[in-house]
Amino acid sequence: MTRLQIRNMIRKRLGETTASFWSDAELNTWINDACKDIAFRTKCIRSNLYHTPTDDTAEYTLSAIFPNVLSINEYYYKQDGTNYIKMEATSRTELDALYTGWRSAPSGTPFKYYYDKEEDVFGLYPPPVLAITEGTNWGRAYITKNHTDMTTDGESPQLPEPVHAAVPDYVVAYGYEQRGWGDKANDSWQKYYSKLHDYQVERHREKEDEDIVMKNYRNIY
């Protein structure tokens, strides 16, 4: 659905076909808020980006190297200079427990990564050494992203189509709350969270089916 189609659906459910109480601009803001909330709760917008580490540098600004990131699902690194090797996710707490004085460790070949969304930090352990980071795209991250605001009525949400229908529920709930219609607002919130739950369940089921197919394929020989 486009933003215009979503807004028209919202107005029908709110009982006004023209901007008499809620302006288009107000509804557009809530539509974008809804898309961001869905992206955050479901982690459904996925992408992968390359990263070029810096010599002897362990930590980086997360939002600078992976813009709009919500989470990092996987990180691969060219440990041998040719092939991407999947690295193990860790945390500063775990590094403290396993590698005393890890922050002062000499540079070498990274084999662990960590990140903190709130502190806007991404780190590699140990820090990469120049000899293995000459060139570009030595790191590759598979991430989930936040939704980017729509600015025109012809745009569609970057969300998967199955959750487009949840956007009107979110906005209608806010609209009802503004008018003090608590029961109607609660009904819309329940519909909203139900749609997100159904999407998550179905996605989990599809992932299980995919794993079964891949397992059978691997066991052919």
N, C-alpha and C positions, 0 to 999 in steps of 0.2 A: 504494500500500500504506500501511496505517496503521503506527504505531510498533509496535503489538502484533503485527501480521502479520510485520513485519520481524524482531522479536525471536524470535518462534516459529520462523521460518525459520532464524535463526542458531543457536538451540538444537538444532534437528534436525541441522544440519551439524556442530555441535560434539559431538554424541552425548549430550546430556543434555536431557531434556524438562522438568526442574524445576531450580530454582536450587540445585544441590548444590555446584558449584564457583564458577560465575560468578553473582553476584547480578543481579537485574533492574536495580538502580540502576547497576551497573557497565556492563552492556551498554547501557543507555540513554545513558550518557555517551559510550560509543564510537560509538553510532549518531549522536549529534549531532556528534561529531568527524568521522565519515565524511562527513556532509552538508556540513560546513564545508570539508573537504578537496576534495570534488567541486566545490563552488561556486568555490573558489579556483582549481583547476586548469582548469576548463572555462569559467569566467565565464558560467554558464548562467542565473543569476537576474538578470533585467533589469528596470529600472524607469526612470521619469523623474520628476524633481522640479523644482519652481520655486525660484528664488533671487532675493531682493531685495537688490541691492548697497547699500552705504552710501556716502554722499557722500565723495569724496576718499580712499576706502579701497581700496588695491590688493589686500591679502591678507586671507584669512579662514581660520578653523579648518575644515578639510575635513570632519571628522567631525561638526561642529556643523551645517553647512548641508546636508550630504548624509550622514545617519546610515547606518552599516553599509556604506559604499561600499567597493568593491574597485578599481574603475577607472571613469574617465569616458570614454565613447566619443565623445560629441558634446556641444557646448555652444552654445546659441543665445542671442542677445541682441537686445533691441528697440533696435537702433541708431537707427532713425528714429522711435521712439516708438510705432509701430503694429505693424510686422511683425517677426517673429523672423528674424534673420540668423545663419546658421551662422558661428561664429568659428573661427579657425585655432588649432590646438593648438601650443604652443611650450614652451620650457623656459628656465630662468634662464641656462643656458649659451648658448643661441641669442640670447636678449635681450642678453646681454653682448657678443656678437659683432656684432649688428646695430644696437643702439641704445646707444651709449656714454652712461653716466649715466642709464640708463632708470629707476632707482629714484627719481630726483629729477624725473622728467618731470611736467609739469603735468597736472591732471585734464582729461579730455576724453571722447571716445566710445571705449570699449574695442573692440578688434578682434582681440585675442589672449588666450588663457587658458593657464594652466599649473597643474599640481598635483604634489604630492609626497606619496605615501601614507605613507612612513616618517616624514616631518616633519610630517604632518597639516596641510598647507598647500594652499590654493587661491588663485590669483592672477589678476587681470585687468590687462591693459596696453592703454592707460594707465588710471590710476585713474578711475572714473566721476565725472562732474560732477553736482552736485545737479539741474541743470536737466533732465537726461535720466533721472533715477532717482526722480523723485517718483512715488509709487504703489507697487504691489507687483508681484511676478512678472515682473521685467524680464529675468531670466535663466532658462533652462530647460536642465537637464542630463539627458542620457540615459546611465545608469550601469549597471554590474553591481554586485550586492550580495552580501554574505556571507549565509550561512544563519542564520536565527534558531532557537535551540534549541527543540525540541519538549518540552513539559512534561507531556503526557497521552498515554495509549495510543491515544486516538481520533484524534490528529493524524496528518497525512501530511507527508512532507518537502515543502518548497517547491520542490524540484528538478523538472525535467521528468521525466515518467514513464519515458522510456527509460533513465534512469540510476538509478532506484530500485533496480534489481537489483544495482547495484555496491555498495550499502551493506552487505549481508551479507558480501560478500567482504572488505571492509576490516575489519569487526569480527571475522570468523572468523580472519583472518590474525593479528590482535592476540591473540586467544584462544589460538591454537596457539603463538604465540611465548611466551606466559606458561607454557605447559606444557613448553617446550623442544622442541617438534616443528617443527624448522626446515624440513624438506622440505615438510610440509603447509602451513606458513605461506607459504613461497615460492610454492607452487602457488596459494594464495589471492591473494597479491599479484599474480601474473601475470594471474589472471582479472580482478582489480580494474582494473589498468591497461589490459588489453585492452578491457574494456567502455568505459572512458573514451575510449580511442583510437577505437573504433568509433563512439561518439557524435559525436566531433569530426569524423571523416571524413564521416559522414552529414550533419551540420549544414553542413559546407563544401559538400557536393554540393547540398544544398537551396538554399544561398545562390547557388551558380552557376546553378542552374535558375531561380531567381527573377530574377537579373540578366538572363538570356536572355529571359525573358518580358517584363520591363520594357523591354528594348532593342527588342524587336519591337513592343511597344505604342507606344514613342516614335517608331518609324520608320513608323508607319501612314500619316502624312500626308506 
